[in-house]
Amino acid sequence: MCLDKGEIPTGGLSFDCEHAAMLSTMDIFLTQDTRLLTLAKRAAKFLDEAAGWKVAIVANEKQLEAAAKA
């Protein structure tokens, strides 16, 4: 879809099981890629519901500082 629109595909397009597994090993995940951010939030919600693992998904320095303090 990105290429059809004349856009360059982003990292968010390749979110896969390795990314999901990686989220289960960290407390904070930072990305400025909006597509990857959306997919990571969905995966984090699933991890929380399925296993009680909470990972903060953040997109900027302010959110990172807040998550680190929590």
Backbone bond lengths (Angstrom), bond angles and torsions (degrees), N, CA, C in turn:
res aa  C-N    CA-C-N  psi(-1)  N-CA   C-N-CA  omega(-1)  CA-C   N-CA-C  phi
1 M - - - 1.447 - - 1.530 110.39 -
2 C 1.337 115.94 -40.95 1.473 118.59 -179.99 1.520 110.84 -60.12
3 L 1.308 116.17 -47.37 1.459 119.80 -177.63 1.521 111.14 -63.57
4 D 1.325 116.94 -37.58 1.469 120.06 177.21 1.525 111.75 -62.84
5 K 1.330 116.81 -29.77 1.460 121.69 179.85 1.527 111.52 -88.46
6 G 1.331 116.93 -2.00 1.457 120.31 -178.28 1.519 112.91 82.10
7 E 1.328 117.09 17.72 1.458 122.46 -179.59 1.522 110.12 -103.28
8 I 1.310 115.77 157.46 1.463 120.87 175.59 1.522 108.18 -88.17
9 P 1.331 118.43 128.73 1.472 120.35 177.84 1.524 110.99 -58.70
10 T 1.312 116.08 146.56 1.462 121.82 -179.02 1.518 110.67 -106.76
11 G 1.319 115.34 173.42 1.462 120.98 177.71 1.511 113.38 -60.80
12 G 1.327 117.03 -24.88 1.454 120.70 179.81 1.512 113.35 -62.18
13 L 1.310 116.81 -19.96 1.463 119.84 -179.15 1.524 112.07 -76.18
14 S 1.309 117.01 -17.82 1.462 118.77 -176.06 1.523 112.54 -109.55
15 F 1.323 117.82 25.69 1.465 120.79 177.28 1.518 108.05 -66.10
16 D 1.305 116.36 126.07 1.463 120.19 -175.73 1.516 111.21 -142.01
17 C 1.329 115.84 -168.36 1.462 120.55 -176.63 1.526 112.13 -63.39
18 E 1.320 118.10 -28.98 1.462 119.78 177.72 1.525 110.72 -66.72
19 H 1.320 117.30 -40.53 1.459 120.44 176.95 1.529 109.98 -64.17
20 A 1.317 116.95 -44.51 1.465 120.71 -179.89 1.526 110.80 -61.47
21 A 1.318 116.88 -43.31 1.465 120.10 178.24 1.526 110.38 -64.73
22 M 1.324 116.60 -38.34 1.461 121.17 179.04 1.527 110.64 -61.19
23 L 1.337 117.51 -39.06 1.459 120.45 -179.88 1.517 112.12 -60.77
24 S 1.335 116.80 -28.13 1.463 119.99 -178.42 1.522 112.51 -76.82
25 T 1.335 117.15 -1.29 1.466 120.33 -179.69 1.521 112.65 -113.17
26 M 1.325 117.91 3.58 1.458 119.44 -177.19 1.515 111.38 -131.66
27 D 1.318 114.81 163.44 1.457 121.50 178.24 1.517 112.21 -98.07
28 I 1.341 117.03 -29.46 1.460 121.91 -178.04 1.524 109.03 -136.57
29 F 1.327 116.13 135.40 1.467 122.12 177.06 1.522 107.43 -124.90
30 L 1.335 117.23 122.76 1.458 122.38 -177.83 1.518 110.21 -112.64
31 T 1.322 116.35 129.50 1.461 121.58 172.47 1.521 108.98 -151.17
32 Q 1.324 116.00 146.00 1.453 120.58 174.82 1.526 111.05 -104.18
33 D 1.316 116.92 1.26 1.464 123.07 176.14 1.528 107.57 -80.39
34 T 1.324 117.73 113.54 1.463 120.61 -173.58 1.523 113.50 -64.02
35 R 1.322 117.25 -35.66 1.473 118.80 178.11 1.522 110.83 -68.62
36 L 1.325 116.52 -44.47 1.460 120.44 178.39 1.526 109.88 -64.18
37 L 1.312 117.36 -37.55 1.460 121.83 178.13 1.526 110.94 -59.71
38 T 1.318 116.54 -47.12 1.463 121.06 179.68 1.523 111.46 -61.42
39 L 1.315 116.96 -45.76 1.465 120.66 -179.88 1.520 111.53 -67.03
40 A 1.314 117.12 -38.62 1.468 120.54 178.45 1.518 110.75 -65.09
41 K 1.322 117.76 -38.69 1.470 120.87 177.59 1.523 110.96 -63.40
42 R 1.325 116.28 -40.78 1.470 119.41 177.64 1.518 110.98 -63.13
43 A 1.319 116.55 -44.73 1.467 120.69 179.48 1.524 110.59 -65.11
44 A 1.322 117.48 -39.93 1.464 120.86 179.34 1.525 110.83 -64.24
45 K 1.319 116.40 -38.72 1.470 120.12 177.46 1.526 109.99 -62.78
46 F 1.318 116.66 -43.13 1.464 120.49 178.09 1.526 110.67 -62.65
47 L 1.335 117.64 -44.66 1.470 120.90 179.03 1.515 111.10 -59.50
48 D 1.315 116.73 -40.52 1.459 120.91 179.18 1.525 110.60 -65.12
49 E 1.331 116.41 -46.46 1.464 120.28 -178.24 1.530 111.81 -68.94
50 A 1.328 117.45 -39.79 1.459 121.04 -174.73 1.526 113.68 -83.58
51 A 1.333 116.76 -35.24 1.464 118.78 -172.82 1.527 113.73 -130.10
52 G 1.313 117.23 -1.35 1.452 119.63 -179.49 1.526 113.53 72.60
53 W 1.335 117.81 15.71 1.464 121.91 178.93 1.515 109.39 -89.09
54 K 1.316 116.27 121.78 1.458 120.66 -179.45 1.519 109.89 -103.81
55 V 1.310 116.54 122.07 1.458 122.45 175.21 1.523 107.57 -126.08
56 A 1.322 116.07 129.68 1.462 120.91 178.98 1.522 108.81 -82.43
57 I 1.312 116.16 128.52 1.460 121.80 177.24 1.522 106.61 -106.20
58 V 1.328 116.39 117.68 1.463 120.45 -174.27 1.521 111.34 -126.40
59 A 1.345 115.34 157.94 1.463 120.21 -174.83 1.525 113.93 -122.48
60 N 1.341 117.17 -5.25 1.462 118.05 -179.18 1.522 110.59 -154.91
61 E 1.320 115.44 174.60 1.460 121.25 -175.82 1.524 112.64 -62.94
62 K 1.321 117.40 -39.86 1.462 121.45 179.75 1.530 110.79 -61.94
63 Q 1.332 116.64 -44.97 1.458 120.27 178.71 1.529 110.25 -66.73
64 L 1.315 117.08 -36.30 1.461 121.45 178.83 1.521 110.50 -63.31
65 E 1.323 117.20 -45.52 1.466 121.01 178.64 1.528 110.70 -60.89
66 A 1.332 117.52 -43.29 1.466 121.36 -179.98 1.525 110.92 -64.49
67 A 1.333 116.71 -42.15 1.467 120.49 -179.97 1.519 110.79 -66.71
68 A 1.317 117.69 -37.13 1.462 121.26 -179.29 1.530 111.30 -68.07
69 K 1.319 116.60 -30.14 1.460 120.58 179.47 1.524 112.22 -79.56
70 A 1.313 116.70 -22.82 1.487 121.22 -176.66 1.511 112.36 -74.43
